[in-house]
Structure formats: structure tokens, C-alpha cells
Amino acid sequence: MVHFHYLIWFGINLVTIAYDYINIAHPRSAHMILIGGVGLFYIGVLLHTIFNKKIHRLDRVTSVSIVITIIAGEIIGFIFIDSIPISTSVLLITGIIADAIFTRFNFARRI
């Protein structure tokens, strides 16, 4: 179980490192670190849901929806890697969509 926390922790650290180095001479590499950090974070979060109570576990449809959203966002982020504002916006929108899917799942379980 602690190994999944490592993925989340490394993902958050990579995002922080990317924001610190985004204005250096090599912003493309810093942005690749950002994309990798976001990916690691969501992988860790999704893998960790198997330890939740049954009522809070994600079903297959929700898990697949989140995974497809994250993969599509990461691919689009890599396509627009040379345009940092576009790529960062894509990652932000991807995170918002993934969180909206997760929130919708939690509210549906409550009823």
C-alpha cells in the first residue's frame, strides 16, 4: 500500500519541480516533467482506490473513463509540448474533467 503513496508523492514532487524550472533555458524538459508528474499522481490515486471500502471503490466504467481522460490529456499535452500555455491548459482541463468524473461517481453513490 505504501508503494502507491510513493507514486502520488513523486507525482506531486515532479509537478513542483516543473513549476520551479518552467522559466529556465529548457522549458520543454520542465514541461515533460510536469506531464510525467501529473500522470504519476493519477496512476497512484487510481491504483490506491482498491483499498477503499466497497462502497467507495470505483466501478470499471468510472475507472476506464478517468484513465482514458488522463491518457488523452497526456497525449495532447505531448503533442503541444512546444506551446507551454496550450499544453498546460490541456493538462488543467484534463485534471478538471477527471476530477468531475470522480466527483460525479461519489455523488451517485451517496443517493
Secondary structure, DSSP 8 states (H G I E B T S, - for coil): -HHHHHHHHHHHHHHHHHHHHTTSS-HHHHHHHHHHHHHHHHHHHHHHGGGS-GGGS--HHHHHHHHHHHHHHHHHHHHTTT-HHHHHHHHHHHHHHHHHHHHHHHHHHH-
